[in-house]
Amino acid sequence: MTHTPITVARGNGIGPEIMAATLDILEAAGARLEIDEIEIGEEIYKRGCMTGIEDSAWVTLRKNKVFLKAPVFTPMGGGFKSLNVTVRKTLGLYANVRPCRAFHPFIQTHHPEMNLVIVRENEEDLYGGVEYKYTPHVTESIKLISRTGSERIARYAFEYARANGRKKVTCMVKDNIMKISDGLFYEVFQDIATDYPEIENERYIVDIGAARVASNPALFDVIVTQNLYGDIISDIAAEVSGSVGLGISANIGDEFAMFEAMHGTAPDIAGQGIANPSGLILSAIMMLVHIGQGDIAEKVHNAWLKTIENGIHTGDLYTQGLSRKNVGTREFKEAVIARMGQKPENLKPVSYEAEKGALIMPPLKARDEFERILVGTDIYIYTKEQDVQALAEGVLPHIVEGLDLSMISNRGVKMWPGHKPESFCSEMWRLRLQGDVSSSVVAQQISALTAAGFDIVKTHNLYTYDGELGFSKAQGE
């Protein structure tokens, strides 16, 4: 029978221990795998590789297209890039899928009915890592949301719901504040939802949505959201389900997939033999389903459920009165292997189609054409001048023909015309210049201000699309 090639990384901290346990379980279940191992993470960073992954590892990943990864360590600061983010973005793993369910009454939880899936956009948003320091005291992180990225993740959420018998998809956004970026995400979600009339859809503002995940997670079935929100909500959901140690994560793209536990390297318990391998085991089960080995996934998953049901728990899950035996990593692995072929009696057994494999996504929708008109520019300047009236009087003589200075703002608040003395002002000011202009006029304006001695740190062109503003107004404008 054909074996599927996969790439394995044992990771750092507790990674090697839980990966060894997971691979032993997969072997005992008869998983049809051809394994190539790569080294990533801490040791690679120490060799001076800022991404934590070397070229030879990329060759293996691109050859096998399926990656089972233990937790890896990323050094703080110093220009080191998160390895997880690097792999996700490099391989186009746009969908991060994180199931979170309760295992009541065998694992302590306040939410016994919890059984939700978070589908998180994986490539865009603030995790794009596009940041700048414009002045000694003003920084910026760019939130990038595209129509294509939003469509792919929204459609994946609905396709996942349809394939797994889920009844509802909830979109979590903050479009009451970020009307353009989050507004686009929700607009695309609504459009995609029309293709799935049998699945209920709804919208939650993300702050109250996250609170409801913590207080009443049974309200939700599938949640789809952006990168940062999804990261936070996933950890909340894993925590209230009973343990972050049970958190699992599949990262899916059109050609590649990566499967990992949600938790970190836990260096404080590394080498002690007490780590819970469940997160990686459950992630490996998702991998087996993805590669069309649902028969093996079913065997492993039911054996794991039977182990949990029998009260054999690692220390992070052990609860007096609920658990029967407190075990380490090796003993837990052996307990799962001993129950191979068995099914739980109280927890619901799982069933997977033997050769179903990965979801096949429909093509993206054709994009509409828009009339795009340049109507001005925002020019940001660095100055220690705190008198906004004096700043305006200094700028006005240098405004070129075709543009008008309509506003000066600071930290998103309109300061001129109409000074607001209560507002604290940083040393970076925004000049909004509007008019019926061309790119050449905008370039002339930048040159005129530069020649006048103004320190320009960035510019943004202002456009309308079919007559609608493609930029936000300042507070108070």
ABEGO torsion letter per residue (X at the ends): XBBBBBBBBAEBEAAAAAAAAAAAAAAAAGBBBBBBBBBBEAAAAAAGBAAGBBAAAAAAAAAAGBBBBBBBBBBBEGGBBBAAAAAAAAAGBABBBBBBBBAOAABBBABAABBBBBBBBAABEAAAGBBBBABAABBBBBBBBBAAAAAAAAAAAAAAAAAAGBABBBBBBBAAABAAAAAAAAAAAAAAAAABAABBBBBBBAAAAAAAAAABAAABABBBBBAAAAAAAAAAAAAAAGBAAABBBBBBBAABBBBBBABBAGAAABGAGABBAAAAAAAAAAAAAAAGBAAAAAAAAAAAAAAAAAGBBBAAABBBGABABBBBAAAAAAAAAAABGBBBAABBBBBBBAAAEBBBBBBBBBBBBBBBBBAEBBBBBBBABABAAAAAAAAAAABBBGBBBABBBBGGBBAOBGBBAABBBBABBBBBBBEBBBAAAAAAAAAAAAAAGBBBABBBBBBBBGGBBABBBBBGX
